[in-house]
Amino acid sequence: MPRLLALDIDGTLADYDGQIAPSVIRAVQAARRAGAHVVLATGRSVLAGLPIARRLGLEAGFMVCSNGAVTVDLADPDTMDAVTFDASPAVRALLAVAPDTLVAVEELGRGYRVSAPFPDGELVGEQIVCSLEEMVGRPVTKVVLRRPESTPEELFDLVERAGLHGVNYVMGYSAWLDILPREVSKASALERVRHRLGVGAEDTLAVGDGRNDVEMLAWAAHGVAMGNAPVEVQDLADEVIWPVQEEGAARLLARWFDGGSTGRGATTATTDGASALAATPRLVATDLDGTLVRSDGSVSARSVRVLRALAAAGVHLVLVTGRPPRWLAPAVQAVGHTGLVVCANGALVLDLKTGATLAEHLIGVDVLATTIDRLDTRLPGLSYAVEFSDGAARGPDYRVSETARAIAEQARGAIAAQARGAMAEELARVLTVDRAGLTSRPALKLLARHAEAHPDHLLERVRELVGDIVEVTHSSREGLVEISAYGVSKASALAGLCETLGLTAEQVVAFGDMPNDLPMLAWAGQAWAMANAHHDVLTAVRRHAPGNDEDGVAVVLEQLYGLG
């Protein structure tokens, strides 16, 4: 449990209208009751920060303001530690290249000295219009440079041209620049607060969303970026959570502190011991092999328990797999799933409860033939197989993969005794056909295997050759690619399913491990890559769950939904 919580305000605790959700207030108060030191760390001045501290119920402790230049004792707000500097050279350098820039200098406890009035609502406190010499002729804590008619990029270009030296500066979301004393940041102030409180460095947690939070997130033992943070901030964080609009801070704090788990985004116990979700995500989409299914082909009791609890609470569960329908039985029976399944990489959507086929997207015979023709012409050494809705066929030189054999073994051990004989012959029942047989009717997917190629290299080459007429992906450690009808993927199938259910992508949490999961993970509102995932997936997806053998899906869902 963290002992020092460093929390940004705007974009983290407060939304863009300055509103703080009741669940966030409760979560902060719960952390205080549990003995944690809650330190607000903000770019706001003391005058602008104090009302937020009071709204959160923080009557004592410390608040870091002005991006680290000022630290205030909340029990005695007149007691401040301030770091000052000579801002004159930096301000004059910028005004030399952009003389119409608005300038404001913080006047502690009062407001700002300004070159001209700022737009309404941008500065809290009194605005005292004065000359440049009166503003920067003495040491100051912070200078604000503002160009209302410019973009942030234009202001940044001006800063680069001015060549500011000997200061620290922070760009805002708009054309707003804070100039601070050199080496001053939220992190430098928080480090002094940490020592003063006697908290170990390993017991610190920081949450933020802006570029002015980067140093703070690096300083903390665990730095957390909001889902609404810029990409470069998210990339530097240890974890990315829900955006401020989804009350991410409350949901994060609910992991550790009682009382933060009421309100939007939280869970409440029901009489049967399950958990009921009060908000998003409303749908869990999980891949099977390498994600929910362990390396030995089993699904753990822990995973089954979590998924059943969510189903009982009304959360939609969708198994999303590259497996064709003939390989579904072992996994769905292990999970005890009787609901929705997306299989064959999105080509087929099934409702196991009713037995209905909800969607089917096949590769037409002409496209099958053209695809094979192109590949044979430019990429010799391939062999082919096709998956149909009711079976499969393979060319005479197609070798059945070890993965398929393993799934067949799992199937034999997983299903009822009366069906074992049929499953034991599954591989033998795959028809061996000639080229005409492979393209004789529309297929769910086409498999192309190369005995010597690396799967990543094979995927890239096949996409070059036929990516304009079909979708190409892979989920294998062998030289095997999977080809679907153009536009068909796990993501497209989930999108169609969610439209039917009245859900949006933002209400979906998805888990995966291989390249065929990437479209789904990019589409879902919240995506998790397994620790054992393919390197492309780990690179593309910021949130990483424990591996499939460590029940990573269950671990994340327990935290996300407050399941014990």
Disulfide bonds with the S-S distance in Angstrom:
none
